[in-house]
Amino acid sequence: MRRPVIMSMLTGVILAASTLLGAGPAPAAALPGTGSSAGAMSVEPPAEFGTDWHDPLTAAPPLAKPATKSCQVTVAETQFRDYTPYKGTFAPPSGCGDNWTKVVLRLDGKVKGRQYDRLGYLHIGGVEVLRTSTPEPSPDGIAWSVEKDVTRYSDTFRQSRDVEMLIGNTVDETYTGVIDVKVVLTFYAAKKPAPPTKSGTPGRSTAAPDRVLTLQDGTLTAPRNSERIVAEVYATGSGGGCEEFWYLTVPDAAPYSCKAANGPYREVQVKVDGQLAGIAAPFPTVWTGGWSNPFLWYVIPGPRAFDVRPIEYDLTPFAGLLNDGRPHQVDVSVVGVPEGQSGWSTPVNVLVWQDAGRAHVTGAVTRIKAGDPANSSTYTPGSPEYRLDTEGGHRLTVAGYLDTSHGRVTTTVSRDLANTSVHRWTEGENTDGLEAGWTDDETVTVDGRGPAVTTRTHRTYTMDGTTTLGADDRLRTVLTIGDRASVDASRGGRRTSWSRLDDTYTGDATYTANVPRDQRHAVGTTKERYRLYGSAGCYDRGLVTVQGVLTEDRSRC
């Protein structure tokens, strides 16, 4: 995160990624539901950060792997020294068929020396299957890994495809870190051939989509028998400018170094043929050089920093329109970005489930109801503290029907966004703080043969932190980030499943700015607790690091 004044004093220690790129979480060591309760470690942390520290890790659960035959394909094995993409070819595995229970992508990386955090992507056949960022290295070197369930892209993997991967990097006399990566796909074969696709059960299928499409010159041509359509958008603010920390921008009237005429409210919109089809709140990702303090992130990254997950939009209400066999314009935009300013990347994949019983599924959009967008930023001058209060939000409901081989099915999608924030800073921005929250509530109801199926998702993102640069050039950052979600599914009004997620990061790190690396005398404590529980079970793991040493790894449940 680049922040004025403070930022200009921290050359060489903060995020300098100039390309926007993505991924999945580093695997945790503990397994869900094991009941283990490992606690404090026996390692004594040093008095301050040294030249090496624990390899990066997160508290997120590891991916469950099926006990079936597996086959591996190496997708990329390369080094990144500049901004030249890796080009290769993917071929499907032999020996595991073309029907897989699960497909797991694993990236293994290593880097040593001095380097900024970098952002990266992996495309297979034009489909974005991975978006990731990298940790900042120690002089002695670090290694890390990222795993992601990519079963949903199975359609892409069934034939040979071009591969493109890039983690944009700069290597010179000062920034010496060469990024080594290897990416492998593991295919887990199904125990028996998959049964024919069944129609007649409305709802959100858990099976992999039949097709995975990308936009062609901003247009989508869908199969004429599409029964469910979901767009996923890897929307991320980055690139070295103010949109890396969009949540801190202020209107022109306020004396702050990053401006946005309408303040920090951001909303990612999708339009189909000019009609508003979806809205969403972006996650306030903090990269591993963020908040002017890389010592916060050397071991534990912030939520989603290694798992840049896409925003999902259920476009099924528009399927009747999209099923006419013609190309349709699909536009993604980020509301609130100053005109002409770059900093956001919004690649789109489109997932399609097809009706096996009908070659052409007809239907229509029956409702598009958008509330008036709300966005108010109030600047209050003061001494010694300036203040900006922001409130924003938006509501959208879309509905449509399809006449499928198993009858008429109506899908209604409602989304309600809200954001509040209080940004405080002093003259020269030597103290800079933010307390902010975002909610993104979504309800999808599918009504066809049998009782209606409803899925309600409530997402909450929080950020509460302050960076202070003292007269002695000691820079301290105290920060808490929360990523929470609740999901409830019901059929005919009766709950069928539920889950709760709470991924919370807290950090407190201090170092001396404007001095060589070996004179920073940095100290810091970071923590993450990842809890996921519900009708499918329970997972609860907490990590604590002190001066880069892992001092606690506790699993509950």
C-alpha positions as CSV (number, residue, x, y, z in Angstrom):
1,M,0.0,0.0,0.0
2,R,1.5,3.3,-1.1
3,R,0.6,6.2,1.1
4,P,1.9,9.7,0.6
5,V,4.5,11.3,2.9
6,I,4.9,8.1,4.9
7,M,5.1,6.3,1.6
8,S,7.7,8.5,0.1
9,M,10.0,7.8,3.1
10,L,9.8,4.1,2.7
11,T,11.4,3.4,-0.6
12,G,12.4,-0.2,-0.9
13,V,10.1,-1.6,1.8
14,I,6.6,-1.3,0.4
15,L,4.5,-2.7,-2.4
16,A,5.6,-1.7,-5.8
17,A,3.6,-4.1,-8.0
18,S,2.7,-2.4,-11.2
19,T,0.7,-5.2,-12.8
20,L,-2.5,-6.7,-11.5
21,L,-2.5,-10.3,-11.3
22,G,-4.0,-13.8,-8.4
23,A,-4.4,-17.3,-6.3
24,G,-5.5,-19.6,-3.5
25,P,-4.6,-20.1,0.2
26,A,-1.4,-21.5,1.4
27,P,-2.3,-24.9,2.9
28,A,-2.5,-25.2,6.7
29,A,-0.9,-28.1,8.5
30,A,-4.0,-29.1,10.6
31,L,-6.9,-31.0,9.2
32,P,-10.5,-30.0,9.7
33,G,-12.3,-31.8,12.5
34,T,-9.2,-33.5,14.0
35,G,-9.9,-32.1,17.4
36,S,-6.2,-31.4,17.9
37,S,-5.2,-28.6,20.3
38,A,-1.6,-27.8,19.7
39,G,-0.7,-24.6,21.5
40,A,2.3,-22.5,22.3
41,M,5.5,-23.5,20.6
42,S,8.8,-24.1,22.4
43,V,10.7,-21.7,20.1
44,E,11.9,-18.5,21.8
45,P,11.5,-15.5,19.5
46,P,14.4,-13.1,19.1
47,A,14.4,-9.6,20.5
48,E,13.8,-8.2,17.0
49,F,13.6,-9.3,13.3
50,G,16.7,-11.0,12.0
51,T,17.8,-11.9,8.4
52,D,15.4,-14.8,8.2
53,W,11.9,-15.7,9.4
54,H,9.3,-18.5,9.2
55,D,8.1,-19.4,5.8
56,P,4.7,-17.8,5.0
57,L,1.6,-19.7,6.1
58,T,-2.1,-19.1,6.7
59,A,-4.6,-20.6,9.1
60,A,-6.9,-21.5,6.3
61,P,-7.9,-25.2,6.1
62,P,-6.1,-27.5,3.7
63,L,-8.0,-28.8,0.7
64,A,-9.6,-32.3,1.2
65,K,-8.2,-34.8,-1.3
66,P,-10.3,-37.7,-2.6
67,A,-8.9,-41.2,-2.0
68,T,-9.0,-42.1,-5.7
69,K,-6.4,-42.5,-8.5
70,S,-4.6,-39.2,-9.3
71,C,-2.6,-37.9,-12.2
72,Q,-0.4,-34.8,-12.2
73,V,0.4,-32.3,-15.0
74,T,3.0,-29.6,-14.7
75,V,1.5,-26.4,-16.1
76,A,4.4,-24.1,-15.6
77,E,7.9,-24.2,-14.1
78,T,9.8,-20.9,-14.6
79,Q,11.5,-17.9,-13.0
80,F,10.2,-14.4,-13.1
81,R,12.8,-11.6,-13.5
82,D,10.8,-9.0,-15.5
83,Y,7.4,-8.5,-17.1
84,T,7.7,-11.2,-19.8
85,P,4.9,-13.7,-19.5
86,Y,5.7,-17.4,-19.4
87,K,4.2,-19.2,-22.4
88,G,3.5,-22.9,-22.5
89,T,1.0,-25.6,-23.5
90,F,-1.3,-27.7,-21.3
91,A,-2.3,-31.2,-22.2
92,P,-4.9,-33.2,-20.3
93,P,-3.7,-36.0,-18.1
94,S,-3.6,-39.6,-19.4
95,G,-4.7,-42.4,-17.1
96,C,-7.4,-40.6,-15.1
97,G,-10.1,-40.2,-17.8
98,D,-11.8,-36.9,-18.4
99,N,-14.3,-37.0,-15.5
100,W,-12.7,-35.9,-12.3
101,T,-13.9,-35.8,-8.7
102,K,-11.6,-32.9,-7.9
103,V,-8.9,-30.9,-9.6
104,V,-6.3,-29.2,-7.4
105,L,-3.9,-26.5,-8.4
106,R,-0.7,-26.1,-6.4
107,L,1.9,-23.4,-6.8
108,D,5.2,-23.7,-5.1
109,G,7.4,-20.6,-4.9
110,K,10.7,-19.5,-3.5
111,V,12.6,-16.2,-3.5
112,K,15.5,-14.7,-1.5
113,G,17.3,-11.4,-1.2
114,R,15.4,-8.1,-1.5
115,Q,12.2,-7.8,-3.4
116,Y,8.8,-6.1,-3.4
117,D,5.6,-8.2,-3.2
118,R,4.4,-9.0,-6.7
119,L,1.0,-9.9,-8.3
120,G,0.4,-12.7,-10.7
121,Y,-2.1,-14.6,-12.9
122,L,-2.3,-17.9,-14.6
123,H,-4.4,-18.4,-17.7
124,I,-5.2,-21.8,-19.3
125,G,-7.0,-21.4,-22.6
126,G,-7.7,-17.8,-21.8
127,V,-9.5,-18.8,-18.6
128,E,-8.1,-17.2,-15.4
129,V,-7.6,-20.1,-13.1
130,L,-5.3,-18.5,-10.6
131,R,-4.7,-15.0,-9.3
132,T,-2.1,-14.6,-6.6
133,S,0.3,-12.3,-4.8
134,T,3.8,-13.1,-3.4
135,P,5.3,-12.6,0.0
136,E,8.3,-10.4,0.5
137,P,11.5,-12.4,1.0
138,S,14.1,-12.5,3.8
139,P,17.8,-12.1,2.8
140,D,18.3,-15.8,3.5
141,G,15.2,-16.8,1.4
142,I,11.7,-18.1,1.9
143,A,9.5,-20.8,0.3
144,W,5.7,-20.9,0.2
145,S,2.9,-22.8,-1.5
146,V,-0.7,-22.0,-2.6
147,E,-3.4,-24.5,-3.2
148,K,-6.7,-23.9,-5.0
149,D,-9.6,-26.1,-5.9
150,V,-10.1,-25.6,-9.6
151,T,-12.6,-28.3,-10.3
152,R,-15.0,-25.8,-11.7
153,Y,-12.7,-25.3,-14.6
154,S,-12.8,-29.0,-15.6
155,D,-14.3,-28.1,-19.0
156,T,-11.2,-26.1,-19.8
157,F,-8.9,-29.0,-18.9
158,R,-10.4,-31.6,-21.2
159,Q,-8.3,-30.5,-24.2
160,S,-4.9,-29.1,-25.0
161,R,-4.7,-25.3,-24.3
162,D,-2.2,-22.5,-24.4
163,V,-0.8,-21.4,-21.0
164,E,0.2,-17.9,-20.0
165,M,1.5,-17.0,-16.6
166,L,3.0,-13.7,-15.3
167,I,4.3,-12.5,-12.0
168,G,5.6,-9.1,-13.0
169,N,9.0,-8.5,-11.4
170,T,12.1,-6.3,-11.5
171,V,15.6,-7.6,-10.8
172,D,18.5,-5.2,-10.6
173,E,21.4,-4.3,-8.3
174,T,19.0,-3.3,-5.5
175,Y,16.1,-5.6,-5.9
176,T,17.7,-9.0,-6.2
177,G,14.8,-11.4,-5.6
178,V,14.2,-13.8,-8.6
179,I,10.8,-15.5,-8.2
180,D,11.0,-19.3,-8.8
181,V,7.6,-21.0,-9.3
182,K,6.2,-24.4,-10.2
183,V,2.5,-25.0,-10.9
184,V,1.1,-28.5,-10.9
185,L,-2.5,-29.7,-11.5
186,T,-3.5,-32.9,-9.8
187,F,-6.6,-34.7,-11.2
188,Y,-8.5,-37.1,-9.0
189,A,-10.4,-39.7,-11.1
190,A,-14.0,-40.5,-10.4
191,K,-14.6,-43.9,-8.9
192,K,-17.1,-44.7,-11.6
193,P,-18.4,-42.9,-14.7
194,A,-20.6,-40.0,-14.0
195,P,-24.4,-40.6,-14.3
196,P,-26.3,-38.7,-17.0
197,T,-27.2,-35.2,-16.2
198,K,-30.4,-35.0,-14.3
199,S,-33.0,-32.3,-14.9
200,G,-35.9,-31.3,-12.8
201,T,-34.2,-30.2,-9.5
202,P,-34.1,-26.4,-9.3
203,G,-31.4,-24.8,-7.2
204,R,-27.7,-24.2,-7.3
205,S,-25.9,-27.2,-8.6
206,T,-22.7,-28.3,-6.9
207,A,-21.5,-30.1,-10.0
208,A,-18.8,-28.5,-12.2
209,P,-20.3,-26.3,-15.0
210,D,-20.6,-27.8,-18.4
211,R,-18.9,-24.9,-20.1
212,V,-16.3,-22.3,-19.0
213,L,-16.3,-19.3,-21.3
214,T,-14.4,-16.0,-21.6
215,L,-15.5,-12.8,-23.1
216,Q,-14.5,-12.1,-26.7
217,D,-14.0,-8.4,-27.3
218,G,-16.3,-7.7,-24.4
219,T,-19.1,-10.0,-25.7
220,L,-20.5,-13.4,-24.6
221,T,-22.1,-16.0,-26.8
222,A,-23.7,-18.5,-24.6
223,P,-24.9,-22.0,-25.5
224,R,-28.6,-21.9,-26.5
225,N,-29.6,-24.3,-23.8
226,S,-28.0,-22.6,-20.8
227,E,-29.9,-23.3,-17.6
228,R,-27.7,-21.5,-15.1
229,I,-25.0,-18.8,-15.8
230,V,-22.6,-17.4,-13.3
231,A,-20.0,-14.7,-14.1
232,E,-16.9,-14.6,-11.9
233,V,-14.9,-11.3,-11.9
234,Y,-11.3,-11.1,-10.4
235,A,-11.8,-7.5,-9.5
236,T,-8.7,-6.1,-7.7
237,G,-7.4,-2.6,-7.1
238,S,-3.7,-2.5,-7.6
239,G,-0.9,-1.3,-9.9
240,G,1.1,1.0,-7.6
241,G,-1.4,4.0,-7.7
242,C,-4.0,5.2,-5.3
243,E,-6.5,2.4,-6.2
244,E,-4.3,-0.1,-4.4
245,F,-5.7,1.5,-1.2
246,W,-8.9,2.9,-2.6
247,Y,-10.6,2.7,0.8
248,L,-8.4,5.7,1.9
249,T,-9.1,8.1,-1.0
250,V,-10.7,11.4,-0.2
251,P,-12.6,14.1,-2.2
252,D,-10.7,17.0,-3.7
253,A,-11.5,19.4,-0.9
254,A,-9.6,17.4,1.7
255,P,-5.8,17.8,2.1
256,Y,-4.7,14.2,1.4
257,S,-2.4,12.8,-1.2
258,C,-4.8,10.3,-2.8
259,K,-7.9,11.9,-4.4
260,A,-11.2,10.5,-5.7
261,A,-13.9,13.0,-6.4
262,N,-16.6,10.9,-4.8
263,G,-14.5,9.5,-2.0
264,P,-13.7,5.9,-1.1
265,Y,-16.9,4.1,-2.0
266,R,-16.3,1.4,-4.6
267,E,-18.8,-1.0,-6.2
268,V,-18.2,-3.5,-9.0
269,Q,-21.0,-3.6,-11.5
270,V,-21.8,-6.0,-14.3
271,K,-24.1,-4.9,-17.2
272,V,-25.6,-7.1,-19.9
273,D,-26.4,-5.2,-23.1
274,G,-26.4,-2.0,-21.1
275,Q,-28.7,-3.3,-18.4
276,L,-27.5,-3.5,-14.8
277,A,-27.2,-7.2,-14.0
278,G,-25.1,-7.4,-10.9
279,I,-23.5,-5.4,-8.1
280,A,-20.9,-6.3,-5.5
281,A,-18.6,-4.9,-2.8
282,P,-14.9,-5.5,-3.5
283,F,-12.9,-7.0,-0.8
284,P,-10.3,-4.6,0.7
285,T,-7.3,-6.7,0.0
286,V,-4.0,-5.7,1.7
287,W,-0.9,-7.0,-0.1
288,T,2.2,-8.1,1.8
289,G,3.9,-4.7,1.7
290,G,0.7,-3.0,2.7
291,W,0.0,-0.2,5.2
292,S,3.6,1.0,4.9
293,N,4.8,-1.9,7.0
294,P,6.0,-5.2,5.5
295,F,6.8,-6.5,9.0
296,L,3.1,-7.1,9.4
297,W,3.0,-9.7,6.7
298,Y,6.3,-11.6,6.5
299,V,4.8,-14.8,7.9
300,I,1.0,-14.4,7.9
301,P,-0.5,-12.6,5.0
302,G,-3.8,-10.6,5.2
303,P,-7.0,-12.4,4.3
304,R,-7.2,-13.3,0.6
305,A,-3.7,-11.9,-0.2
306,F,-2.7,-15.4,-1.4
307,D,-6.3,-16.2,-2.5
308,V,-7.6,-13.5,-4.6
309,R,-11.1,-14.9,-5.0
310,P,-13.4,-13.8,-7.8
311,I,-16.7,-12.0,-7.1
312,E,-19.5,-14.2,-8.3
313,Y,-22.7,-12.9,-10.1
314,D,-25.6,-15.1,-10.8
315,L,-26.7,-14.1,-14.3
316,T,-29.4,-16.8,-14.7
317,P,-32.2,-14.2,-14.8
318,F,-30.6,-13.1,-18.1
319,A,-30.2,-16.6,-19.5
320,G,-33.4,-16.3,-21.7
321,L,-31.9,-13.3,-23.3
322,L,-28.4,-14.8,-23.7
323,N,-29.7,-18.1,-25.2
324,D,-30.5,-16.6,-28.6
325,G,-27.2,-17.7,-30.1
326,R,-26.0,-14.1,-30.7
327,P,-23.1,-12.3,-29.0
328,H,-24.2,-10.0,-26.1
329,Q,-22.2,-7.1,-24.6
330,V,-21.0,-7.8,-21.0
331,D,-19.4,-4.8,-19.3
332,V,-17.6,-4.7,-15.9
333,S,-17.0,-1.3,-14.2
334,V,-15.8,-0.1,-10.8
335,V,-18.0,2.7,-9.5
336,G,-16.0,5.5,-7.8
337,V,-12.8,5.3,-9.7
338,P,-11.8,8.8,-10.9
339,E,-12.3,9.2,-14.6
340,G,-9.3,8.2,-16.6
341,Q,-7.5,6.7,-13.7
342,S,-6.2,3.1,-13.9
343,G,-5.6,0.7,-11.1
344,W,-8.3,-2.0,-11.4
345,S,-8.2,-5.2,-13.4
346,T,-11.5,-7.1,-14.0
347,P,-11.0,-10.3,-16.0
348,V,-14.1,-12.4,-16.4
349,N,-14.9,-16.1,-16.6
350,V,-18.4,-17.3,-17.4
351,L,-19.6,-20.6,-16.0
352,V,-22.5,-22.3,-17.7
353,W,-24.7,-25.3,-16.8
354,Q,-26.7,-26.7,-19.7
355,D,-30.1,-28.3,-20.0
356,A,-29.4,-31.9,-21.2
357,G,-33.0,-32.3,-22.3
358,R,-33.4,-29.4,-24.6
359,A,-31.3,-27.9,-27.4
360,H,-32.8,-24.4,-26.9
361,V,-34.0,-23.0,-23.6
362,T,-36.2,-19.9,-24.0
363,G,-37.1,-17.4,-21.4
364,A,-37.1,-13.7,-20.5
365,V,-36.0,-11.1,-18.0
366,T,-39.0,-10.1,-16.0
367,R,-37.7,-7.6,-13.5
368,I,-34.8,-5.3,-13.0
369,K,-35.2,-3.0,-10.0
370,A,-32.3,-0.9,-8.9
371,G,-32.4,1.4,-6.0
372,D,-30.8,4.8,-6.0
373,P,-27.1,4.5,-5.3
374,A,-26.1,6.2,-2.0
375,N,-22.7,7.7,-1.6
376,S,-21.9,10.5,0.8
377,S,-18.5,11.6,2.0
378,T,-18.3,14.4,4.6
379,Y,-15.0,16.1,5.2
380,T,-14.4,17.8,8.5
381,P,-11.3,20.0,8.8
382,G,-9.6,20.1,12.2
383,S,-6.5,20.6,14.2
384,P,-4.5,18.5,14.6
385,E,-6.8,15.9,13.0
386,Y,-8.7,15.8,9.7
387,R,-11.7,13.5,9.2
388,L,-13.7,12.0,6.4
389,D,-17.0,10.1,7.1
390,T,-18.4,8.0,4.3
391,E,-21.6,6.2,3.8
392,G,-22.6,4.3,0.7
393,G,-24.7,1.6,-0.6
394,H,-26.9,0.2,-3.4
395,R,-29.7,-2.4,-3.9
396,L,-30.6,-4.4,-7.0
397,T,-33.1,-7.1,-7.7
398,V,-33.2,-9.0,-11.0
399,A,-35.6,-11.8,-12.0
400,G,-36.2,-14.0,-15.0
401,Y,-37.7,-17.3,-16.1
402,L,-36.6,-20.2,-18.3
403,D,-38.8,-22.8,-20.0
404,T,-36.6,-25.8,-19.5
405,S,-37.1,-29.5,-20.3
406,H,-38.4,-30.0,-16.8
407,G,-40.8,-27.0,-16.7
408,R,-40.7,-23.3,-16.1
409,V,-38.0,-22.2,-13.6
410,T,-37.9,-18.6,-12.2
411,T,-34.7,-17.2,-10.7
412,T,-34.7,-14.1,-8.5
413,V,-31.4,-12.5,-7.4
414,S,-31.3,-9.7,-4.9
415,R,-28.2,-7.9,-3.6
416,D,-27.8,-5.2,-1.0
417,L,-24.5,-3.3,-0.5
418,A,-23.5,-1.0,2.3
419,N,-20.3,0.7,3.4
420,T,-19.4,3.0,6.3
421,S,-16.0,4.4,7.1
422,V,-14.2,7.0,9.2
423,H,-10.8,8.1,8.0
424,R,-8.7,10.3,10.3
425,W,-5.3,11.8,9.5
426,T,-3.0,14.6,10.7
427,E,-1.0,17.3,8.9
428,G,1.7,15.6,6.8
429,E,-0.2,12.2,7.2
430,N,2.3,11.2,9.9
431,T,-0.8,9.6,11.6
432,D,-3.2,7.9,9.3
433,G,-6.1,5.7,10.4
434,L,-9.2,4.0,9.1
435,E,-12.2,2.3,10.6
436,A,-14.4,0.8,7.9
437,G,-16.9,-1.9,7.2
438,W,-18.6,-3.3,4.1
439,T,-21.6,-5.6,3.8
440,D,-22.7,-7.5,0.7
441,D,-26.0,-9.4,1.2
442,E,-27.3,-11.7,-1.5
443,T,-30.4,-13.8,-1.8
444,V,-31.0,-16.2,-4.7
445,T,-34.3,-18.0,-5.1
446,V,-34.9,-20.7,-7.7
447,D,-38.6,-21.6,-8.1
448,G,-39.6,-24.5,-10.4
449,R,-40.9,-28.0,-10.0
450,G,-41.2,-28.6,-6.2
451,P,-40.5,-26.2,-3.3
452,A,-38.5,-23.1,-3.9
453,V,-34.8,-23.2,-3.1
454,T,-33.3,-20.1,-1.5
455,T,-29.7,-19.4,-0.6
456,R,-28.9,-16.3,1.5
457,T,-25.3,-15.1,1.8
458,H,-24.3,-12.3,4.2
459,R,-20.7,-11.1,3.7
460,T,-19.0,-8.7,6.1
461,Y,-15.5,-7.1,5.6
462,T,-13.9,-4.9,8.2
463,M,-10.7,-2.9,8.6
464,D,-9.5,-1.0,11.6
465,G,-6.0,0.3,11.7
466,T,-3.6,3.2,12.2
467,T,-0.1,4.0,11.0
468,T,2.0,6.5,13.0
469,L,5.4,7.9,12.1
470,G,7.0,9.4,15.2
471,A,9.6,12.2,15.6
472,D,12.2,9.5,16.0
473,D,11.2,7.9,12.7
474,R,9.8,4.9,14.5
475,L,6.9,3.8,12.3
476,R,4.2,1.7,14.0
477,T,1.1,0.1,12.4
478,V,-1.7,-1.5,14.4
479,L,-4.3,-3.2,12.2
480,T,-7.2,-5.7,12.3
481,I,-8.8,-7.1,9.1
482,G,-11.9,-9.3,9.1
483,D,-13.4,-11.5,6.4
484,R,-16.7,-13.0,7.5
485,A,-19.6,-14.7,5.8
486,S,-22.8,-16.6,6.6
487,V,-24.6,-18.9,4.2
488,D,-28.0,-20.4,4.8
489,A,-29.8,-22.6,2.2
490,S,-33.5,-23.6,2.5
491,R,-36.0,-25.6,0.5
492,G,-39.7,-24.8,0.9
493,G,-38.8,-22.6,3.9
494,R,-36.9,-25.3,5.8
495,R,-33.2,-24.9,6.3
496,T,-31.2,-27.6,4.5
497,S,-27.6,-26.4,5.2
498,W,-25.7,-23.5,6.8
499,S,-22.1,-22.3,7.4
500,R,-20.3,-19.5,9.1
501,L,-16.8,-18.1,8.3
502,D,-14.7,-15.8,10.4
503,D,-11.1,-15.1,9.2
504,T,-9.6,-12.4,11.3
505,Y,-6.0,-11.0,11.1
506,T,-4.5,-8.7,13.7
507,G,-1.0,-7.2,13.6
508,D,1.2,-4.7,15.5
509,A,4.6,-3.9,14.1
510,T,7.2,-1.2,14.5
511,Y,10.5,-0.3,12.8
512,T,12.8,2.6,12.2
513,A,12.2,4.2,8.8
514,N,14.8,5.9,6.6
515,V,17.7,3.7,7.6
516,P,19.4,0.6,6.0
517,R,17.7,-2.7,6.5
518,D,20.0,-3.9,9.3
519,Q,19.3,-0.8,11.3
520,R,15.5,-0.9,11.4
521,H,15.3,-2.8,14.8
522,A,11.9,-4.1,13.8
523,V,9.5,-5.9,16.2
524,G,6.1,-7.2,15.5
525,T,3.3,-9.6,16.6
526,T,0.8,-11.0,14.1
527,K,-2.1,-13.3,14.6
528,E,-4.7,-15.0,12.5
529,R,-7.7,-17.1,13.5
530,Y,-9.7,-18.9,10.9
531,R,-13.0,-20.4,11.9
532,L,-15.4,-22.3,9.6
533,Y,-18.3,-24.2,11.0
534,G,-21.8,-25.3,10.2
535,S,-23.9,-28.3,9.1
536,A,-20.8,-29.8,7.4
537,G,-18.6,-29.7,10.5
538,C,-16.1,-27.4,12.3
539,Y,-12.6,-26.1,11.6
540,D,-10.8,-23.6,13.9
541,R,-7.1,-22.7,13.8
542,G,-5.1,-19.9,15.2
543,L,-1.5,-18.7,14.5
544,V,0.7,-16.3,16.4
545,T,4.1,-15.0,15.3
546,V,6.6,-12.8,17.2
547,Q,9.5,-11.2,15.3
548,G,8.9,-13.6,12.4
549,V,8.9,-16.7,14.6
550,L,5.9,-18.9,14.9
551,T,5.1,-19.1,18.6
552,E,1.6,-20.6,18.5
553,D,-0.3,-22.9,16.2
554,R,-3.6,-24.0,17.9
555,S,-6.3,-26.1,16.4
556,R,-9.7,-26.4,18.1
557,C,-13.0,-28.2,17.3
